[in-house]
């Protein structure tokens, strides 16, 4: 009966998705002027004012573009809540209908090996949870992105990427589940400590392999051979001790209109990657500004710092999970047919408690990321010396980010500094380094060499 319901549900979702997938994306609203031309108030002068320069750049964003990006970004606040509630409902459904226990029982009937039972359970879990979460994922990842002109994929290519993500999640998730459950069963009193260590190790491996082995699954990655772009970037790279001798580009335009770049990986897997939207739409100054920012993450060791922060958070989470699982299983374990903490059928409860924990912690994790982004902004300004390029980037990012949030709105919901803050920081930096942008005076005529 459950399989019949799932088949009907999948067909219903796919037919609805096919119809909605034919909708056309809205085009982006263009700035009121050429953002590569520095506004008069932002020109270097003895009377340069960072506030006035910031407002001059902000005035380039049409009111209708601001209204659209505000609606998109503020809608994301509600999606945080709906994602949490939807995921929690799925977990409770799997527990209370005892589907989780039935998936475990099926895995046990197939094989007597415990580690293989865990992997088979995970395969069932990831497929079923993906199907159940598909309506919301489809709306947020496809319909909504097209509505605001941020997506370029038609339905079936988008579904293809979802399938790839499902396969990767099934494989890597199975490995993680087998490892963590083995730790829980072997070390029943201290698994929350060793589980944190294992999570940290897996995160480090993922960061190292992602740019070389995972990214190419979704996008074509090639070396960039345009000297106008690569020479200034590699000059910054070598000046700041980044072990990279090539710049790569990625064909992100087949999925999105968003502009981005990153410095990713560890040691021999370190890569500087620009997406083709940035190369096509950004000025050379903007490309250098954005790449300088991304280099800041590498030079300022934000990746290891974030891994350490995540480890502390995970340790706190696993400690709460250690207590929470015991409490919940004592009350409802028999009803859910879960035998104990080491039973793989406990996973929906684990994800339920994780959802609650990280939902409450959203402002904290956003603040940690936002602090790193601010530091990278300042590093990028000093490394690239392109404050106007940085302002141009902020205007492009305004297509999907709110530019002027309230103080508490930014502290709670923003994982990057606001667009206004970034332009203002760039103009303050420019005001303190005007000599870099003022043209050298012409030498007196008597000092020029005589014409022959």
N, C-alpha and C positions, 0 to 999 in steps of 0.2 A: 504493500500500500504506500509506504514512504517513497519507494522508487517511482511509482506512478505519479504521485503528487509532484515530485521533483521534476520529472519530465514535462508535466503540464506547465509547471512554473517556468522552466527554462524556455519552452516554446513561447509562452506569453511574453516574457521579457524580451526575447530576441525579435519577435514580430513588432513589438512596440519600439524597440531600439532601431530597427531597420527604418521605420517610418520617420522617427525623429532624426535619424542620421542624414536625411536628405536636406535638412535645413542648412541655409547658407550663413556663414559667419558675417558679422557686422564688420565693416572696414574700420580701421583705427582713425580717430579724429586727429587731423594734423595740427601741429602748433601754428600759432598766428603768424609766425615769421620764421625765417631761416635760423635755426638755433646754432648753426655754426658761425653766425655773425654775432660778434660780441655786442650786446646792447650798450648804448651810450653811457648809462650809469655804471656799467661794469668795466669801462675802459680805464686803464691806469692813468691817474692824474694826481695832482697835489691835493685834490679835494675828494679823493676816493673814499666812499662810504660803503662798508660791507652790507649794511641793512638795505640801502638803496639799490645796490647791485643785486642783492638777492631778490628783492621785489621785482626788479626789471626782468630777471629770468623767469620768475613765477608768472609774470604777466604774459609770457609767451604761451602759456597753457590755456586753451579756450575754456570758457565756463562749462560748456557742454561736455568737454573731455574730463574736467574735474568732477562733474556730477556723475559721469559714468564710472570713473575709477573709484570714487567714493562709494558708490552703490556696490560695486564688485567687492571692494576690500571689506566694507562693513558687513556684507553678506557672509563673508568668511568668518566673522565672529560667531554668527549663528551656526555655521557649519561645524565649528568646534564642538558646540553643544549637541547638535544632531548626530554627528559622527559618534560621539561618546554614548548617547542614548541608544542609537541603532546597534552599535557593537555590543553594548550591554544586554540589549534585548535578545540578540542572537545567542550570546553565551547562556543566558537564562533559559532560552528555548531548548538548547542542546542538553542542558542539565535536567530541567524539569520534565521533558518528554523522554528522558533517559536515552536519547540518541547517542550521547557520548559513550554510555556504557555498552550500547549495542554495537558501536563501531569497535570498541575494545574487544568485545566477545567475538566479533567476526575475525579480527586480526588473530586472536588466540586459536580459532578453529583452523586458520590457514597454516600457521606455523607454531612450533613449540619454542622457538628462539625468542627470548625476551626483547633483544635489541631490534630484531626484525618486526616483532609485534608493534614496537613503538613507531617504527618507520611506516608500517602499513596503516596504523591508526592516523598518523600525521597526514598521509596521503588522502585518506577519507576526509579528515577534518579540513584541510586546506581547500579541497574541492567544494565541500558542502558550505563552508563559511563564505567562500567566494561567490557561490551561487546566491546565497541568502543576502549578501551585502551588495549584489550587483545593481539593484535599482538605484541606491544612493550613490554608488561609485560611478554609475553611468551618468547620472545627473551632474555630479560635481566634476567629473573628469572629462565629460564629452559635451553634454547639452549646455552646461553653464559656460564652459570655455568658448564654445562657438557663439553663444549669445553675446558675449562681450568681445568678440573678435580676436581672441587669443589663441585659437586652435586652427590648424590647417588640415588635419587629417579627416578623411571620410570614415564612415563607420567601420568597415571591415579591416582597413589597416590599423585602426585604433584597437579593434578586437584582437588583431594579431599581436600587438604589443602587450595587451593584457594577458594573452595566452603565454607569451614568453615570460612575463613576470610571474605568472602562476607556476610555470615549470621550474624557474629558478627558486622561487619560494618553497616549492615542494622539496627540491633536492637539498638546498641549504638548510631549510627548516628541519628536515628529517635528521640531518647530521647534528644540529643544535639540540633537538629534542632527545636524541639518543644519548648525547654526552651529558646533558643536564640531568636526565632521569637516572643515568648510571651513577652520577655523583650523589643524588638524593638517596638512592637505595644503599650505596656503599657507606655514606656518611650521614646518617639520619639526624644527628644532632648539630652538625656544623656545615651542612650542605649550603646554607645561605651565604657562608663566607667563601667556600670554594666555588660555588656557583657564580659569584661575582668575578672571581679570578678567571673562570672559564669564559664568561661573557666579555671580559676585557680582551682576552686573547683572541676570541673570534672577531671582535670589532677591529682589532689591529690587522688581522689577516684580510678582512673585507676591504678596509681602506687601501691596503697594498695592492690587492688584485683588481679592484674595481675599474681603474682607468684602462688597464691593459686587456682584461678578460671579460668584464661585464658590459662596459659601455659599448663595445663594438657589436654586441648582440642586438642592440636597438638602433644604432646609428653607424654610419660609415665615418671612420676616422682616418684622415690623411694628413701628410705633412704639408704645411703651408709654405709656399715658395715665393711669396711676394716680398721682395726686400724692403719696400716702403713700410711694410708692417713689421716684418720680422727683425730687421736690424735694430731699431730702437728698443724693441722688447728684449732681445737677447743681450743688448748692452746693459739694460737694467738687471736682467737675470744674472749676468756674470758679476756685475758690480755688487750684488747683494748675496753672492755665494750660493745661488740656487743651482743644483747639479742637473742642468738641462741645456742641451745644445740645439734643440729643435723646437719649433712651435707647430702645434697641430690644429686642425680645424675639424668641426663636426657638423653634419648636415641636419641641424635641429629644425630647420625651416620646414621639413616634411611633417613636423608635428605641431609646431608652435610659432608664434610671432615674437616671442620673448627673446631679448638679447642677453647673452651671458658669456662668462669666461671662467676658468678655474685653473688653479695649480693644485694638482692632486697626486696621490700616491706617496710612497716612501722610497728613499734611496734610488735604486735602479729603475723603479717604476714611476718616478716623478715626471709629470707631464704638464706642460702649459698648453691649454686648449681653449680656442675661441670658437664660438658657434657662428655659423654662416650668417645669421641675422645681424650680429654685431659687425661682421666684416662688410655686409652689404649696406647697412643703414647708418653705421657710426662713422664719424670723422676719424682721421688718424689720431687727433688729440684725444678724442673720446676713447678710442681703443687703448691708447697708452694709459689713460687714467684708470680705466677699468682693470687692465692687466696689472698695473701697479698696486691697485687695491688687493687683487688676488694674490700677488706676491707677498703682500703684507701678512696674509694668513700663514704662509709658509715660513717667512723669516721670523715672525713673532711666535712661532711654535704653537699656533692655535689648534692644530690637529692633535698633538699630544696633550695639550692643556684640556681640550674638549674631551678626549678619551679619559683623562684623569677625573674631570668633573663628572662625566657619565658613570665612571666606576664608583665614585662616592655616592651618587644618586642611586645606582643599582644596588649598592651595599645596603643603603637605607631601605630600598624597596624590598630586597630579599629578606631583610630582618622583619619588616612588616608582614611580608608574605608568610614567613615561618610561623608567625603567631596567627595570622588571618586564616590560613588553611586549616590549622588545628581547630580553631574556633568554629569555622563554617562546617567542616566535616563532622564535628561532634554533634552539630545541630541537624544537618541535612544530608550527611553522607549516606545513611541507609536509604533515604528517599531517592537519592540520585544513583544509588547502587555503585558508589565509589568506595574502594576497599581501603584507601589510605593515601598518604602524600605521594608514595611511589607508584601509584596506579596511573597509567597514562590517561585514563578517562578523566583525570582531574584537570586537564588542560583548559577547558572552558572556564573553570573557576579561577585558574591562574590568570587568564586573560581578562576576566571580569575585574579582579582585584587590581591588575595592572592598569586597566583603563581608568578606574577610580583614582588610583594613586597619581598617575601622570596627568589626568585632567585637572586635579587640584593643583598640581605643581606647574601648570602651564605658565603662569607669570614668572616663575623662577627660571625655568629653562629658557624662556624667551629673553629674559634679562641677561642671562649668561651669554647667549648668542649675540645679542645686540651690543654688548660691551666689546666683544671681539670684532664685530663689524665696524664699530666706531674706531677702534685702534687701527684696523686695516685701512679705513678711510684716511686717517692722518698719515699713515705710512705711505699710502699710495700718492698722496699729494706731494710729499717730500721726495719720493722716488721718481715720479713721472713729471712733476712740475707742470701739470696741466689742469689748473683749477677750472678753467672754462670748459675743458673737455669733461671734467667731473660734473659740472653743472648740466652739460648736455646729456650726460648719462642719466642724471636724476630726472630730467624731463622725459626721457624715453621710458624710464621705469614708472613714471606717473601714469602710464597706460593701464597699470593694474595695481598701483599702490597709492594709498591715500597720502597726500602731500602735507596737510596741516592737521594732524590729530590733536586732541586735547592731551594734557600732561598725563593723566592716569590712563587714558586710552592707549597712549604709546607705551607706557610702562607695562600694561597688562597684555596687550595683543600684538605688539610689534616685536619681531625678532631681528629687525634692521632699524637703523635710525630713519626717521621720517625724511621724505624728499626735501622738505624745507630745511631741516637741520643739516642735510648733506650739502645743499647749495650754500647755505650760510657759512658752514665750516670752510668750504672751498673759497668763498669770498673773503673770509677773515684771513685765511692763509695767504691769499693773493695780496690783501692789503698790507700784510707784514713782509711781503717780498716783491714790492712793486718794481724794484730795480731790475728784476729778471724780465720784466715785460715792457719797460720803457725803451724806446728806440734811442740808441746812442746819438748824441748831437753831432751834426756835421762839423768837421774840422774847419777852422778859419781858412779863407782862400789863400792867404799867404803861406800856409803850411802845406798846401797841396803841391805835388810835383809839377814843375813847369812842363807845358805841352811842347813837343818838338815837331 
